[in-house]
Amino acid sequence: MRRFANIRANIHANIHANISANIRANIHANIHANIHANISANIRANIHTNIRANISANIRAKIRANIHANIRANIHANIHANISANICANIRANIHANIRANIHANIHANIHANIRANIRANIHANIRANIHANIHANIHANISANIRANIRANIHAVLQFEFQTVLKSSALVFDASRRFFIRFSDSSNLKRHQSVHTGEKRYGCAHCGKRFAQSGSLKVHMTVHTDCKQFRCAYCGKTFISGSHLRRHVTVHGGEKRFTPTFQ
């Protein structure tokens, strides 16, 4: 009996266990099905609502952004188009005006520069030519007068010296062939005269070694070393060692050459 009781108890326990397991499984499945059904319906509704809301918000934002972007782009393009048109017209007008002004200014500048250069060149050439001609005219006139006076004075001095020192006692003689001779009163005068023919230079400068045929020439030369300036300018009073230096200086005063040599 006890054995049968245990069997019944085990069967009962197994039945209850199986029933409980099945019930629990069914209950769990039903609960999950209901939950999923409810959740799915709610979720779908919420998702649909959220999607529509999000889509609408996104679309509205994008539409607004696109509209604003297009408006700004159109405004910017229109502004640039108007500005470019106005700027281009103004720039072209200014460029053409500046080009014309610059061309006109450059033409005038070049013309004036060329005219000034040509005028200056012609003026300078004419001035130089006139100055040169005037200087030469004055120089030649003054030189001619001075040279003629100096030549006459020098010839007179030379002739006087020759007649006084050389031709004292019938120095002019002729031989049988009618050749002309000069007779000197003493040997010193003869030697002095012979240097004209021989080229002998007996008198030497102690300072520079330059030699001369006559002692008078050496004496004149020594003024270079002794700073003896015997030729005085009649205009400014400046003195010079030789007449040639004075003549060059007098051209500063207008070309006239007036000097007074003072020989010792």
Buried (B, 14 or more C-beta within 10 A) or exposed (E): EEEEEEEEEEEEEEEEEEEEEEEEEEEEEEEEEEEEEEEEEEEEEEEEEEEEEEEEEEEEEEEEEEEEEEEEEEEEEEEEEEEEEEEEEEEEEEEEEEEEEEEEEEEEEEEEEEEEEEEEEEEEEEEEEEEEEEEEEBBEEBBEEBEEEEEEEEEEEEEEEBEEBBBEEEBEEEEEEEEEEEBBBEEEBEEBBBBEEEEEBEBEBEEEEEBBBBEEBBBBBBBBEEEBBBBBBEEEEBBBBBBEBBBEBBBEEEBBBBBEEEEE
